[in-house]
């Protein structure tokens, strides 16, 4: 506890040295060099207490985790508008950067006495560590992009690297398209028909 108080005292001294106070609000409103001052906007929430953005995120999480849900993935050429790839998706598409554990933790084991590290505790191999990463709403760590992977309705695993000239569209209902260059579902049906 004494170490924690010492650390907090050092932080407060550093903040005071920068010209702000520690723990009390400043009476000066932040102002841009143009003279424009920061404004506070009051947002009216929906009846459930969430903003529209929060509601959209909650709805996406519910749909992504609905047992037995199937989505439809379309990879569309940004140049021609033609659908290059179509596939069903069992559950949801996942980015390659997503992980079940954080990618960085403090070195060594964190002792239970005198610990003053800042972050989230995470257990790896029976040891407790601290990470600065925050677990996301979907229960994962990491970031999106690089490549997407999914399992289609027939149980086939797919991995797709996103690069220039592609538009990805994912829907929980199929959409009508003129033609498809690669139809993952047709390929699977042909293989089963042999």
C-alpha positions in Angstrom: 0.0 0.0 0.0 2.9 2.4 0.8 4.4 1.7 -2.6 1.0 2.5 -4.3 0.8 5.8 -2.4 4.4 6.7 -3.4 3.6 6.1 -7.0 0.4 8.2 -6.9 2.3 11.0 -5.2 4.9 11.0 -8.0 2.2 11.0 -10.6 0.4 14.0 -9.0 3.7 15.9 -8.7 4.4 15.2 -12.5 0.9 16.4 -13.3 1.3 19.6 -11.2 4.6 20.3 -12.9 2.7 20.3 -16.3 0.5 23.1 -15.0 -2.6 21.1 -14.1 -4.1 20.1 -10.8 -4.4 16.6 -9.4 -8.0 15.4 -8.7 -9.8 18.7 -9.1 -11.4 20.0 -12.3 -10.0 23.0 -14.2 -12.1 26.1 -14.6 -10.6 26.7 -18.0 -12.3 25.3 -21.1 -10.0 23.8 -23.7 -9.6 26.2 -26.6 -8.1 25.7 -30.1 -5.7 28.3 -31.5 -8.5 29.6 -33.7 -10.4 30.6 -30.5 -13.0 27.8 -30.8 -13.8 26.3 -27.4 -14.7 22.6 -26.7 -18.4 22.0 -26.7 -20.4 19.3 -24.8 -23.3 17.7 -26.6 -26.1 16.0 -24.7 -27.3 12.9 -26.6 -30.8 11.6 -26.0 -30.8 7.8 -25.6 -33.4 5.3 -26.6 -35.9 3.8 -24.2 -33.3 1.1 -23.3 -30.8 3.7 -22.2 -28.5 3.1 -25.2 -27.5 5.5 -28.0 -28.2 4.4 -31.6 -24.5 3.4 -32.0 -24.6 1.3 -28.8 -27.8 -0.3 -29.9 -26.3 -1.2 -33.3 -23.3 -2.8 -31.6 -25.5 -4.7 -29.2 -27.6 -6.0 -32.1 -24.6 -7.1 -34.1 -23.2 -9.0 -31.0 -26.6 -10.7 -30.5 -26.9 -11.7 -34.2 -23.2 -12.8 -34.4 -23.7 -15.1 -31.4 -27.2 -16.5 -32.2 -26.8 -20.3 -32.3 -27.3 -21.7 -35.8 -27.1 -18.3 -37.6 -25.9 -18.2 -41.2 -24.6 -15.1 -42.9 -23.8 -14.6 -46.6 -20.5 -13.2 -47.7 -20.0 -11.5 -51.1 -16.6 -10.3 -52.3 -17.3 -7.6 -54.9 -14.9 -6.1 -57.4 -14.6 -2.3 -56.7 -13.8 -1.9 -60.4 -16.6 -3.9 -62.2 -19.1 -4.4 -59.5 -19.0 -8.2 -60.2 -19.3 -10.6 -57.4 -16.0 -12.4 -57.3 -16.7 -14.8 -54.4 -19.9 -15.9 -52.6 -20.0 -18.1 -49.6 -22.3 -18.8 -46.7 -20.8 -18.1 -43.2 -21.7 -20.2 -40.2 -22.0 -17.6 -37.3 -19.7 -14.8 -38.4 -16.6 -13.8 -40.3 -13.5 -13.4 -38.0 -10.4 -11.3 -38.6 -7.0 -13.0 -38.4 -5.8 -10.6 -35.7 -8.4 -11.7 -33.2 -7.1 -13.8 -30.2 -8.4 -15.5 -27.1 -5.6 -14.2 -25.0 -3.7 -10.9 -25.0 -0.5 -10.7 -27.2 1.4 -8.8 -24.5 1.7 -9.2 -20.8 4.1 -8.1 -18.1 7.3 -10.2 -17.7 7.4 -12.6 -14.8 4.7 -13.6 -12.4 2.8 -10.9 -10.5 3.0 -11.6 -6.8 -0.1 -11.3 -4.7 1.5 -9.0 -2.1 2.6 -5.5 -2.9 1.4 -5.6 -6.5 0.9 -2.1 -7.9 0.8 -2.9 -11.7 -1.9 -1.2 -13.8 -3.9 -3.3 -16.2 -6.1 -6.3 -16.4 -5.2 -9.6 -14.8 -5.0 -12.6 -17.1 -4.2 -16.2 -16.2 -1.9 -18.0 -18.6 -0.7 -21.5 -17.8 -1.8 -21.2 -14.2 0.2 -18.0 -13.7 -1.3 -14.5 -13.2 0.0 -11.7 -15.4 -1.1 -8.1 -16.1 -1.9 -6.9 -19.6 -2.6 -3.4 -20.8 -4.9 -4.9 -23.5 -8.7 -4.7 -22.9 -10.9 -7.7 -23.7 -13.4 -6.6 -26.3 -17.2 -6.9 -26.3 -17.1 -10.1 -28.3 -14.8 -11.7 -25.6 -11.6 -11.5 -27.7 -8.4 -9.5 -27.8 -6.6 -8.2 -30.9 -7.5 -6.2 -34.0 -9.4 -6.7 -37.2 -8.3 -6.9 -40.8 -5.3 -8.6 -42.5 -7.4 -11.6 -43.5 -10.9 -12.9 -42.7 -11.7 -16.5 -41.9 -15.0 -18.3 -41.6 -16.7 -21.7 -41.7 -19.6 -22.0 -44.2 -23.0 -23.6 -43.6 -21.6 -26.9 -44.8 -18.8 -26.8 -42.3 -16.0 -25.8 -44.8 -13.3 -23.5 -43.5 -12.4 -20.5 -45.7 -9.6 -17.9 -45.4 -9.7 -14.7 -47.5 -6.9 -12.1 -47.7 -8.4 -8.6 -48.3 -6.5 -6.4 -50.7 -7.1 -3.4 -53.0 -10.1 -3.5 -55.3 -12.4 -5.5 -53.1 -15.6 -4.6 -51.4 -16.8 -7.1 -48.7 -20.5 -7.4 -48.0 -21.8 -9.7 -45.2 -25.6 -10.1 -44.7 -27.8 -12.4 -42.7 -30.0 -12.8 -45.9 -28.8 -13.7 -49.4 -28.9 -10.9 -51.9 -29.7 -11.1 -55.6 -26.6 -10.7 -57.8 -26.2 -11.0 -61.6 -23.4 -13.6 -61.5 -20.6 -15.0 -59.3 -17.1 -15.8 -60.5 -16.3 -18.3 -57.6 -19.3 -19.8 -55.7 -17.9 -21.7 -52.7 -21.3 -23.4 -52.3 -21.5 -24.7 -55.9 -17.9 -26.1 -55.5 -18.9 -27.9 -52.3 -22.0 -29.4 -54.0 -20.0 -30.6 -57.0 -17.5 -32.3 -54.6 -20.3 -34.1 -52.7 -21.9 -35.2 -56.0 -18.9 -37.2 -57.1 
